[in-house]
């Protein structure tokens, strides 16, 4: 398996490079003269447009073999895969001798550049080629790419590591050279060259990213990546270059087809090794198979009946509204003055007007009521535009997947878990996330952490195919909107004893009044229905008793809490001794806030008692724990029933409330 992976990696890498030691004729028509030697002509390289090799024209067609498909590779040394329609319809392997530079020296005026075209002046013909979509040849100011401080530009007088550029093939030509600003032992260089503007590519013709690089080192890795989202948090590698191609000791060509998506292109590396040089970075049409059109699973710009697909979940303090911009700013002065779709005041978007109700811990959910089955057959991305406004940065926008198999289970999709996200304010921002495999709908949540007005608007929500490898949810991004269990189905409702930090000495188990281990201490009836057959969970403490005996149980996942929620539970305690208050029962939380919500020391609760408590005033995922201690070596019964963590207005005690 390992050897297979290595072979695949090398195959993909060298399918992206052209092995050349010869002269290149850029912008020259097929078969046109490219050298003072009249026996030389320009043969276009397979997979490229208007980029060719200038070499001997007189080779018999019978001597030419087709290139290895589908990646146009020539296994024989000193052969290049080129187009030669006079001999074959398919690309062929053409001999290029090692002394080709001396055999076919280039005409000095071959690459004359103007502001609008690249013009080639020849003794017999003149051809004109339109400029690339993006181009930086470093002979003029590079406006299409942002180049960070880790790169230098040759001055035409002092070459770096190679004695000629690629564009002009002279020592006076210009190119970039790697000049990292941090040296060992500091390796957080993160050098980058990135396209300045977004590219919105179509499926009409294939578009490729092209560049030429040179390094004498076999190991000097860099990657070409695609960046998506205004926060640049979604990236994927489309080419990994380990270093010098061992068959080439000159400029090496990289040609990478681009997907029909909205992207920026970034060349990135994080090594201090030199030398490495780049030249002729471009984005242009290329001779590759046309990309498949994207698949659109869903789209809504809030200008049509799609608004009926969304609902603001009830019982939450904040409610989402769909309005045109001109009406929205009448009730929220800092809301977007224009929508994203049309860029005017008549366009619609959805937002949370909360300037008159802002409190720390308040939230509002917008539910997309359509479910999507994301499989490994095709990857999809959620795209949306958000607008953050308010006086201070005091809140969050989160996107969750609401699992179809359990509507109370949510998994966080965006922003990414484990990193601090900074929301750009007072402008429409493109958010994007690669959707994991599962069957679910979407929830958009706005919360506030302070009292100053702070909110978000959304527009142009879509789910479209994207070229990422399939992903899956991780265990650390799951939570519950609510939890409720009366144990009458004689299951634990997935409640768990202990966690990775705390191990109980005795577990809670499911019991009924008929099966309680100690009928003298009880309870002999459950709390829900006052029945001997009703279920509850029971701390099953057994001999030998020790002072460190502990019970520890919690719901199966953390809770997505907010200010409107409470926890309710019924408890029962009865010990074999009195007036010692030796049994401790406590409710604690862990997550954003670690604290004790409630506790009691007692020997006898006098039957079932009900507690209703507000949850912590935080807006994050919190875990709730029930903990019981009994330090004395005595028999004790501790039971829990009717546990619920829900909106306070939906909870009502059936007996005693504290």
Secondary structure, 3 states (H helix, E strand, C coil): CHHHHHHHHHHHHHHCEECCCCEEEECCCCCCCCECCCCEEEEEECCCCCEEEEEECCCCHHHCEECECCCCECCCCCEEEECCCCCCCCCEEEECCCCHHHHCCECCCCCEECCCEEEEECCCCEEEEECCCEEECCCCCCCCEEECCCEEECCCCCCCCCCCCCCCCCCCCCCEEECCCCCCCCCCCCEEEEECCCEECCCCCCEEEEEEEECCCCCCCEEEEEEECCCCCEEEEEEEECCCCCCCCCCEEEEEECCCCEEEEEEEECCCCCCCEEEEEEEEECCCCCCCCCCEEEEECCCCHHHHHEEECCCCCCCEEEEEHHHHHHHCCCCCCCCCCCCCCCCEEEEECCCCCCCCCCEEEEEEEEEEEECCCCCEEEEEEEEEEECCCCEEEEEEEEECCCCCEEEEEECCCCCCCCCCECCEEEEEEECCCEEEEEEEEEEECCCCCEEEEEEEEEEEECCCCCCCCCHHHEEECCEEECCCCCCCCCCEECCCCCCCCCCEEEEECCCCCCCCCCCCCCCCCCCCCCEEEEECCCCCCCCCCEEEEECCCEEECCCCEEEEEEEEEEECCCCCCCEEEEEEEECCCCEEEEEEEECECCCCEEEEEECCCCCCEEEEEEEEEECCCCCEEEEEEEEEEEEHHHCCCCCCEC
